[in-house]
Amino acid sequence: MVKIYSFPECPYCTELKTILTEENVEFTDVNVNLSENEEEFNKIHAITNSDEVPVILVNKQLLVPNVSFTSIREAANLTKKFLG
């Protein structure tokens, strides 16, 4: 299971979703700007303490920008690695 916490105007989020789509990695996009996703993202934010996106949940592993990865390509590679 892969969830990407993002917002539509984020070029990094768009790049990540494009890469994962091209590499046939299924994911759920969670738009953090939508009120119905606010509670879920607040829980993620409480864990990560990061306001940056994309935050990626792979199974039970959270990948956070500038902590877990420093480039979108690295984020995509880590996502695939944690999927096994």
C-alpha positions as CSV (number, residue, x, y, z in Angstrom):
1,M,0.0,0.0,0.0
2,V,1.3,3.4,-1.0
3,K,-0.2,6.8,-0.1
4,I,1.1,10.1,-1.3
5,Y,0.2,13.1,0.8
6,S,0.3,16.0,-1.6
7,F,-1.4,19.0,-3.0
8,P,-2.2,19.7,-6.7
9,E,0.1,22.8,-7.1
10,C,3.2,21.0,-5.8
11,P,5.6,20.3,-8.7
12,Y,7.5,17.7,-6.7
13,C,4.3,15.8,-5.9
14,T,3.4,15.8,-9.6
15,E,6.8,14.6,-10.6
16,L,6.7,11.8,-8.0
17,K,3.2,10.6,-9.1
18,T,4.3,10.7,-12.8
19,I,7.4,8.6,-12.0
20,L,5.4,6.0,-10.0
21,T,2.7,5.8,-12.6
22,E,5.3,5.3,-15.4
23,E,6.9,2.5,-13.3
24,N,3.5,0.8,-12.6
25,V,3.5,1.5,-8.9
26,E,0.0,1.8,-7.6
27,F,-0.7,4.5,-5.1
28,T,-3.5,6.6,-3.5
29,D,-3.1,10.3,-3.8
30,V,-4.3,12.1,-0.6
31,N,-4.9,15.8,-1.4
32,V,-4.0,17.5,1.9
33,N,-5.9,20.7,0.9
34,L,-9.3,18.8,1.0
35,S,-11.2,19.1,4.3
36,E,-12.0,15.4,4.2
37,N,-8.3,14.6,4.4
38,E,-7.4,17.1,7.1
39,E,-7.7,14.7,10.0
40,E,-5.7,12.0,8.3
41,F,-2.9,14.4,7.4
42,N,-2.9,16.0,10.8
43,K,-2.1,12.5,12.2
44,I,0.8,12.1,9.7
45,H,2.0,15.7,10.5
46,A,2.0,14.9,14.3
47,I,4.3,11.9,13.6
48,T,6.6,13.6,11.0
49,N,6.6,17.2,12.3
50,S,7.0,18.3,8.7
51,D,5.0,20.7,6.7
52,E,6.6,19.6,3.4
53,V,5.1,17.4,0.8
54,P,5.1,14.8,-0.7
55,V,5.0,12.6,2.4
56,I,4.8,9.0,1.3
57,L,3.4,6.2,3.4
58,V,4.6,2.8,2.2
59,N,3.0,0.0,4.2
60,K,3.9,1.3,7.6
61,Q,7.0,3.3,6.6
62,L,6.8,7.1,6.3
63,L,9.1,8.8,3.9
64,V,9.5,12.6,4.6
65,P,11.1,15.2,2.3
66,N,14.6,16.3,3.5
67,V,14.7,13.6,6.1
68,S,14.1,10.3,4.2
69,F,15.0,11.6,0.8
70,T,16.5,14.6,-0.9
71,S,15.3,14.1,-4.4
72,I,12.1,12.9,-6.1
73,R,14.0,10.1,-7.9
74,E,15.3,9.0,-4.5
75,A,11.7,9.1,-3.1
76,A,10.5,6.9,-5.9
77,N,13.3,4.4,-5.5
78,L,12.7,4.2,-1.7
79,T,9.0,3.7,-2.3
80,K,9.7,0.8,-4.6
81,K,12.3,-0.6,-2.1
82,F,9.9,-0.6,0.8
83,L,7.2,-2.2,-1.3
84,G,9.5,-5.2,-1.6
